[in-house]
Amino acid sequence: MFALETAMDELAREAGIDPVELRLRNEPEVDPESGKPWSSRHVSTCLTEGARVFGFEQQREPGGRREGEWLLGQGLACAAFPQMGMGPSLARITYTGGRYVVSMQASDIGTGAWTVLAQIAAQALDVPQDQVEARIGTTDAPYAIIAGGSTGTFGWGSAVVEAAQAFREEHGSAPAEGATARARTRMPKGVRGVTRMAFGVHFAEVAVSEVSGEVRVRRLYGHFDGGRIMNPRTARSQLVGGMTMGLSGALFEQSYRDPRFGHVVNADLAGYHVAAHADVVDIEVGWVGEPDPWMGATGAKGIGEVGIVGVPAAIGNAIFDATGVRLRELPFTPGRVLEAWESATSTSTR
């Protein structure tokens, strides 16, 4: 995404076209790599609505806005992340003690799986959420895929919905103590004939010091096509967290290898720098919220990674808007900014 969306910004500059308009003109009706239709795609809405909310406006000539030593600029970048299938998961629902217990070997790594799986089950069973308990991550529960690759909510959730439907078919709305049912993830027939991806657009506003070369991200906004949003609070947390990771990778994160042995020499947080609280000033998100019919019973897409992948390009494009300097390597450290500035100045002088 960093390479592609940097190139798109360059193309917009060379062609004299607004970067939002350029992308809208080239919005593909089908997947340009495979020729398959999209399962769903709302990038145009993300572009137009995101630009409106953010107040996106680049300068005709870079470097025209400043506050003292700080040059100001804005940039955008699209984001896309594939919706991968890692195999089916199994879920079991048991009625005991007046509660419905949802069991599966899913794992919550801080992404809210405990909350959202209970919520999905409650909706599918048509009962209040306080009557549902999620028991996940135990070896005696039915098998489930790992937490990763933006697959958890739609993969696990589909199994939970299928199990809830099987439970109601077998036991009705007044189940006996100990009543149980299980089912597996099911994806719609013909799913291999479509391209399933989550999409988004990131908008960034930066300030670049012409004295030190430091880059400060003043604002980040992302507007996403993540299918049905199962829980707005946990979804926002996921996306804001992803954008924070993207910001961290864009400005700070860099591994150094020992040229003799190849091992990473800054393999701890003392030497491998990540964003601190003071670096994360103003991050907000929005979404389309349209269910994807090809994503199984929930209609939700994975949103774990799509919040990350477009951020570096958006920040890099904003740096160009502020300074006229194009950076092609991450992270955007003060040293790299100053070196690029010096190189650009030398070239223009010649």
C-alpha positions in Angstrom: 0.0 0.0 0.0 2.9 2.4 0.8 4.4 2.0 -2.7 1.1 2.0 -4.6 -0.5 4.9 -2.8 2.6 7.0 -2.9 2.6 6.5 -6.7 -1.0 7.5 -6.9 -0.2 10.8 -5.1 2.7 11.4 -7.6 0.3 10.7 -10.5 -2.2 13.1 -9.1 0.4 15.8 -8.8 1.8 15.3 -12.3 -1.6 15.2 -13.9 -2.9 18.2 -11.9 -5.9 16.2 -10.6 -7.2 16.2 -7.0 -6.1 12.9 -5.4 -9.7 12.1 -4.4 -11.0 12.8 -7.9 -8.2 10.7 -9.5 -9.1 7.7 -7.5 -12.8 8.1 -8.2 -12.1 8.3 -11.9 -10.2 5.0 -11.7 -12.5 3.1 -9.4 -12.5 -0.5 -10.8 -15.8 -2.3 -11.3 -14.2 -5.7 -10.9 -10.9 -7.0 -9.3 -8.3 -5.9 -11.8 -6.0 -8.8 -10.9 -8.4 -11.7 -11.2 -11.4 -10.2 -13.1 -13.7 -11.5 -10.4 -16.5 -9.2 -9.1 -16.1 -7.7 -5.7 -18.1 -9.2 -2.8 -18.7 -5.6 -1.9 -16.7 -2.4 -2.4 -17.5 1.1 -1.1 -14.2 2.9 -1.6 -15.9 5.8 -3.4 -18.0 6.4 -0.3 -15.0 6.2 1.9 -13.2 8.8 -0.3 -16.0 11.3 -0.5 -17.3 11.0 3.0 -13.9 10.8 4.5 -12.7 13.9 2.7 -15.8 15.7 3.9 -15.4 14.7 7.5 -11.7 15.4 7.6 -11.8 18.7 5.6 -9.3 17.4 3.1 -7.6 20.1 1.0 -4.1 19.8 -0.4 -2.1 22.8 -1.6 -1.6 23.4 -5.3 2.0 24.0 -4.7 3.7 22.2 -1.7 5.2 24.2 1.1 2.7 27.1 1.2 1.3 26.6 4.7 3.4 27.2 7.8 3.3 28.0 11.5 6.8 29.3 12.4 9.3 26.6 11.7 6.6 24.1 11.0 5.4 23.4 7.4 1.9 22.0 7.2 0.4 19.5 4.8 -2.3 16.9 4.2 -2.3 13.6 2.4 -4.5 10.6 1.8 -4.1 6.9 0.9 -6.5 4.1 0.2 -6.2 0.8 2.1 -7.2 -2.7 1.3 -6.8 -6.0 3.1 -7.8 -9.5 1.8 -10.5 -11.5 3.6 -8.7 -14.8 4.0 -10.3 -18.1 4.8 -8.3 -20.1 7.3 -10.7 -23.1 7.4 -13.9 -23.7 9.4 -14.4 -23.1 13.1 -16.9 -25.0 15.3 -19.1 -23.6 18.0 -21.3 -25.2 20.7 -24.2 -23.7 22.5 -25.5 -25.3 25.7 -28.4 -24.2 27.9 -27.6 -24.5 31.6 -28.6 -22.7 34.7 -30.9 -20.4 32.7 -28.1 -19.2 30.5 -26.8 -20.0 27.0 -23.1 -20.8 27.0 -21.2 -20.4 23.8 -18.1 -22.5 23.6 -15.3 -22.6 21.1 -11.5 -22.5 21.0 -11.4 -18.9 19.8 -8.9 -16.6 21.6 -9.3 -13.0 22.7 -6.0 -11.2 22.2 -7.4 -7.9 23.2 -9.7 -7.4 20.2 -13.0 -7.9 22.0 -13.8 -11.5 21.0 -15.4 -12.2 24.4 -17.8 -9.4 23.9 -18.7 -9.7 20.3 -19.2 -13.5 20.2 -21.6 -13.3 23.1 -23.4 -10.4 21.3 -23.6 -12.4 18.1 -25.0 -15.4 19.9 -27.6 -13.2 21.7 -28.8 -11.7 18.5 -29.0 -15.1 16.7 -30.8 -16.7 19.7 -33.0 -13.5 20.1 -32.4 -13.3 23.8 -30.9 -10.5 26.0 -27.1 -10.5 26.0 -27.0 -11.0 29.8 -28.4 -14.4 29.2 -25.4 -15.4 27.1 -21.9 -16.4 28.3 -18.9 -16.9 26.1 -16.4 -19.5 27.1 -13.5 -19.4 24.7 -9.9 -20.5 24.6 -10.2 -23.8 26.3 -9.0 -27.1 24.9 -12.2 -29.0 25.7 -14.2 -26.5 23.5 -14.9 -27.2 19.8 -12.0 -26.4 17.4 -11.6 -22.9 16.1 -9.1 -21.0 13.9 -6.4 -18.8 15.3 -6.8 -15.1 16.1 -5.1 -13.4 13.1 -5.4 -12.3 9.6 -8.5 -10.3 10.2 -10.5 -13.5 10.3 -11.8 -13.9 13.8 -15.2 -12.1 14.0 -16.6 -13.2 10.6 -15.1 -16.8 10.9 -16.0 -17.5 14.5 -19.2 -15.4 14.3 -20.5 -17.4 11.4 -20.1 -20.6 13.4 -21.9 -19.1 16.4 -24.8 -18.1 14.2 -25.0 -21.5 12.6 -24.9 -23.1 16.1 -27.7 -20.8 17.4 -29.9 -21.7 14.4 -29.2 -25.4 15.0 -30.0 -25.0 18.7 -33.4 -23.4 18.0 -34.3 -26.0 15.4 -33.5 -28.8 17.8 -34.7 -27.4 21.1 -37.1 -24.5 20.3 -37.5 -21.4 22.4 -38.0 -23.2 25.7 -35.0 -25.6 25.9 -34.5 -28.1 28.7 -31.5 -28.0 31.1 -28.4 -29.3 29.3 -29.8 -28.9 25.8 -26.9 -28.4 23.3 -26.2 -28.0 19.6 -23.1 -27.4 17.6 -22.3 -26.2 14.1 -19.4 -25.0 11.9 -18.6 -22.0 9.8 -20.4 -21.9 6.5 -19.6 -19.5 3.7 -22.0 -18.9 0.9 -21.8 -21.2 -2.1 -19.8 -19.7 -4.9 -17.6 -17.6 -2.6 -14.5 -18.5 -4.6 -16.0 -16.7 -7.5 -15.7 -13.3 -5.9 -12.9 -11.2 -4.4 -13.5 -10.4 -0.7 -11.5 -7.5 0.7 -11.9 -4.8 3.4 -11.3 -1.3 2.3 -10.7 2.1 3.7 -9.2 5.6 3.1 -6.8 7.3 5.5 -6.4 11.0 5.8 -3.4 12.7 7.5 -2.3 16.2 8.5 1.3 16.7 9.4 3.7 19.4 10.6 7.3 19.1 9.5 10.0 21.2 11.2 12.3 22.8 8.7 14.9 23.1 11.5 15.1 19.5 12.8 13.2 17.5 10.2 10.9 16.1 12.8 7.4 15.0 11.6 4.5 15.4 13.8 1.1 13.9 12.9 -1.5 16.4 14.0 -4.6 14.5 12.8 -5.5 11.1 11.4 -8.9 10.1 10.1 -10.0 6.8 8.5 -13.2 5.9 6.8 -13.7 2.2 6.3 -15.7 -0.4 4.4 -15.7 -3.2 7.0 -19.0 -4.8 6.1 -21.5 -5.0 9.0 -20.1 -3.5 12.1 -21.0 -5.9 14.9 -20.0 -3.7 17.8 -19.3 0.0 17.2 -17.3 0.5 20.4 -14.9 -2.5 19.9 -14.7 -1.8 16.1 -13.6 1.8 16.8 -11.0 0.5 19.2 -9.7 -1.9 16.7 -9.4 0.7 13.9 -7.9 3.4 16.1 -5.4 0.9 17.4 -4.5 -0.1 13.8 -4.0 3.5 12.8 -1.8 4.0 15.8 0.3 1.0 14.6 0.5 2.6 11.2 1.6 5.9 12.6 4.2 4.1 14.7 5.6 2.2 11.7 5.6 5.4 9.6 7.6 7.5 12.0 9.7 5.3 14.3 9.9 1.6 13.8 13.1 0.3 12.3 15.1 -2.9 12.8 18.9 -2.9 12.6 20.8 -6.0 11.7 24.3 -7.0 12.6 26.0 -7.3 9.2 28.3 -10.1 10.5 25.6 -12.5 11.9 22.3 -11.2 10.6 20.5 -10.9 14.0 18.5 -7.9 15.0 20.5 -5.8 17.4 17.7 -3.6 18.7 15.4 -6.4 19.6 13.8 -4.8 22.6 11.8 -1.6 23.3 14.8 0.2 24.5 16.2 0.3 21.0 13.2 -0.4 18.8 11.2 2.8 19.1 7.3 2.8 18.9 4.8 5.7 19.2 4.2 7.0 22.7 1.0 8.6 24.0 2.3 12.1 23.0 2.6 11.0 19.4 -1.0 10.0 19.1 -2.8 13.3 19.2 -6.1 13.1 17.2 -7.2 9.9 15.6 -10.8 9.2 14.6 -12.7 6.8 12.4 -15.9 6.3 10.6 -17.4 3.5 8.4 -20.0 2.6 5.8 -21.5 -0.3 7.8 -23.0 -2.1 4.8 -23.2 -5.9 5.3 -21.2 -8.0 2.8 -23.4 -11.0 1.7 -20.4 -13.1 0.8 -18.8 -12.9 4.3 -21.0 -15.6 5.9 -23.8 -15.3 8.5 -22.6 -12.1 10.1 -22.0 -10.0 7.0 -18.9 -8.6 8.8 -15.5 -8.1 7.2 -12.2 -8.3 9.2 -11.0 -4.9 10.3 -7.8 -5.8 12.3 -5.3 -4.9 9.6 -7.1 -2.6 7.2 -6.7 0.2 9.8 -2.9 -0.1 9.6 -1.9 -0.5 6.0 -2.7 2.8 4.4 -1.4 5.1 7.1 2.3 5.3 6.1 1.4 6.4 2.6 -1.1 9.0 3.8 1.6 10.5 6.1 4.2 10.4 3.4 1.9 12.1 1.0 1.1 14.8 3.6 4.9 15.3 4.1 5.2 16.0 0.4 2.3 18.4 0.6 4.0 20.2 3.4 7.6 20.2 2.0 7.7 19.2 -1.6 10.0 16.3 -0.6 9.1 12.8 -1.6 10.2 10.1 0.9 10.4 6.5 -0.4 11.7 4.6 2.6 10.2 4.0 6.1 10.3 5.2 8.7 10.2 9.0 8.1 12.9 9.9 10.6 14.3 13.5 11.0 17.5 12.4 9.4 15.8 11.0 6.3 13.7 14.1 6.0 16.7 16.4 6.2 18.7 14.3 3.8 15.9 14.3 1.3 15.5 18.0 1.7 19.2 18.6 1.1 19.2 16.3 -1.9 16.2 18.1 -3.4 17.8 21.5 -2.8 21.1 20.4 -4.4 19.3 19.1 -7.4 17.3 22.2 -7.9 20.4 24.3 -7.5 22.2 22.4 -10.2 
